[in-house]
């Protein structure tokens, strides 16, 4: 049985996750989450984290807040307006399924069908890889696996559309094929099939850098896809290998003093590079979950212990009922080194708060037993 001090340490990640939720709940009503009136991944990733907190605590205020965002944007007929030409819009759709399970309100499933129909209209590369957005022709981004993959798998479960599983597995396979760097084991942020973008390598088509949050989205997608598929054998064995290989690569770039990771993951030795909180939180998320599921051995526990401690020490200011998270890179396109390191940072941005809550909850699940 744990003593009081150990119990407090175990409860810390859950407490931090709740304080992060409260910080934004006290700032925004659900319908005010920025960007206002957008059905998008900015809100989706934060509310996804909040839903994990609701699952752990059973506190209805969190469920009601999540529901409030969706009810503001979905009308009585299940109509929802979203940008149909991009994977980013589908990410928030993962919460439609638990909302339906709890309320049995058909509007949520109708909205899910609307999102699903848009996937058929997104343009593809010659190998059937999704363009990340219409305005980014012939480009696949690491972000896209998280933005579209979990939604497609959850949809396939609810509506028995098995072919969606193979579509998702293909997206991951194409990313490994075109975006994996053999030397580091990391994946580049973006790939241009036509090799015409200013940032594209003339031979590979890849962008030149490993941007932290995009690398984080990829790892987060891998573990979420594996959790959704569970023990159903659909060819996801390659995902396990991808995750294991990826984790062994990412831990090599953990900054020794703080336990965090840099905006450009592999270039911590450059003076203008900087430690970034949202990517560090996402790395905690998928490494902690990989430990929980036994995909990696216990030696990686020290990695997440150090990373979470560093996140609290260097990026979080705790208040009585809320917290402030700093060091969050704002929304970012693909580009070259200078572009990434010159991006502004913000406090309590939804990208970072969502990632922080997810990382906190994954760490809590790992250490609570």
JOPE-V373141 format. One record per pair of residues at least 6 apart in sequence whose ideal C-beta (glycine too) atoms are under 6 Angstrom apart, sorted by the first residue. I is the first residue (numbers start at 1). J is the second residue. If there is no record, write none. Layout:
BEGIN
i: (I | I)
j: (J | J)
END
This chain:
BEGIN
i: (10 | 10 | 13 | 13 | 13 | 14 | 16 | 17 | 17 | 17 | 17 | 19 | 19 | 20 | 20 | 20 | 20 | 21 | 21 | 22 | 22 | 23 | 23 | 23 | 24 | 25 | 30 | 30 | 30 | 31 | 33 | 39 | 39 | 39 | 39 | 41 | 41 | 41 | 42 | 44 | 44 | 45 | 46 | 46 | 46 | 47 | 47 | 49 | 49 | 49 | 50 | 50 | 51 | 52 | 53 | 54 | 54 | 73 | 74 | 74 | 74 | 78 | 78 | 78 | 80 | 80 | 82 | 83 | 84 | 85 | 86 | 87 | 87 | 87 | 87 | 88 | 90 | 90 | 90 | 91 | 93 | 93 | 93 | 94 | 94 | 94 | 96 | 96 | 96 | 97 | 99 | 100 | 100 | 116 | 122 | 123 | 125 | 125 | 127 | 129 | 129 | 130 | 132 | 132 | 132 | 138 | 138 | 138 | 139 | 139 | 140 | 141 | 142 | 142 | 142 | 142 | 142 | 143 | 143 | 145 | 145 | 145 | 145 | 146 | 146 | 146 | 149 | 149 | 149 | 150 | 152 | 152 | 153 | 153 | 156 | 156 | 165 | 169 | 178 | 179 | 179 | 179 | 179 | 180 | 184 | 185 | 185 | 186 | 186 | 187 | 188 | 188 | 189 | 189 | 189 | 189 | 190 | 190 | 191 | 191 | 192 | 192 | 195 | 195 | 199 | 199 | 199 | 199 | 207 | 208 | 209 | 209 | 209 | 210 | 210 | 211 | 212 | 212 | 212 | 212 | 212 | 213 | 213 | 215 | 216 | 216 | 216 | 219 | 219 | 220 | 220 | 220 | 222 | 222 | 222 | 223 | 223 | 225 | 226 | 229 | 243 | 243 | 244 | 247 | 247 | 247 | 250 | 251 | 253 | 253 | 255 | 258 | 258 | 259 | 259 | 259 | 260 | 260 | 260 | 261 | 261 | 261 | 262 | 262 | 262 | 263 | 263 | 263 | 263 | 263 | 264 | 264 | 267 | 272 | 273 | 276 | 276 | 277 | 277 | 277 | 277 | 277 | 278 | 278 | 278 | 278 | 280 | 280 | 281 | 281 | 281 | 282 | 284 | 284 | 284 | 284 | 284 | 285 | 285 | 285 | 287 | 287 | 287 | 288 | 288 | 288 | 288 | 289 | 290 | 291 | 291 | 292 | 292 | 308 | 315 | 315 | 315 | 316 | 316 | 317 | 324 | 325 | 325 | 325 | 325 | 326 | 327 | 328 | 328 | 328 | 328 | 328 | 329 | 329 | 330 | 330 | 332)
j: (367 | 368 | 360 | 363 | 364 | 364 | 360 | 53 | 357 | 360 | 361 | 322 | 323 | 323 | 353 | 356 | 357 | 50 | 53 | 321 | 322 | 322 | 323 | 348 | 353 | 65 | 65 | 68 | 69 | 72 | 43 | 73 | 80 | 82 | 92 | 88 | 91 | 147 | 350 | 91 | 92 | 354 | 350 | 353 | 354 | 66 | 95 | 354 | 357 | 358 | 62 | 66 | 66 | 361 | 62 | 62 | 63 | 80 | 80 | 107 | 111 | 107 | 110 | 111 | 111 | 114 | 89 | 89 | 118 | 134 | 133 | 130 | 144 | 147 | 148 | 147 | 115 | 148 | 151 | 147 | 112 | 115 | 151 | 150 | 151 | 154 | 108 | 111 | 112 | 154 | 108 | 108 | 109 | 155 | 130 | 131 | 138 | 193 | 174 | 140 | 174 | 144 | 139 | 141 | 144 | 192 | 193 | 194 | 190 | 192 | 191 | 190 | 187 | 189 | 214 | 217 | 218 | 214 | 217 | 171 | 172 | 218 | 221 | 217 | 220 | 221 | 168 | 221 | 225 | 224 | 164 | 168 | 168 | 228 | 164 | 165 | 234 | 235 | 191 | 187 | 188 | 191 | 206 | 187 | 266 | 245 | 249 | 210 | 249 | 218 | 206 | 207 | 207 | 211 | 214 | 334 | 207 | 334 | 205 | 206 | 200 | 205 | 202 | 205 | 207 | 334 | 335 | 336 | 334 | 336 | 264 | 337 | 340 | 265 | 266 | 340 | 261 | 263 | 265 | 276 | 279 | 278 | 279 | 265 | 279 | 282 | 283 | 246 | 286 | 282 | 285 | 286 | 239 | 242 | 243 | 286 | 289 | 239 | 239 | 236 | 290 | 295 | 295 | 287 | 290 | 296 | 283 | 303 | 265 | 266 | 268 | 310 | 314 | 306 | 307 | 310 | 275 | 280 | 310 | 279 | 280 | 283 | 268 | 273 | 275 | 273 | 274 | 276 | 340 | 341 | 273 | 340 | 273 | 341 | 341 | 327 | 329 | 315 | 325 | 327 | 328 | 352 | 328 | 351 | 352 | 355 | 307 | 311 | 355 | 356 | 359 | 355 | 304 | 307 | 308 | 359 | 363 | 358 | 359 | 362 | 300 | 303 | 304 | 304 | 362 | 363 | 366 | 362 | 296 | 300 | 366 | 365 | 366 | 363 | 325 | 326 | 327 | 323 | 325 | 324 | 347 | 348 | 352 | 353 | 356 | 347 | 345 | 345 | 346 | 349 | 351 | 352 | 343 | 345 | 344 | 346 | 343)
END
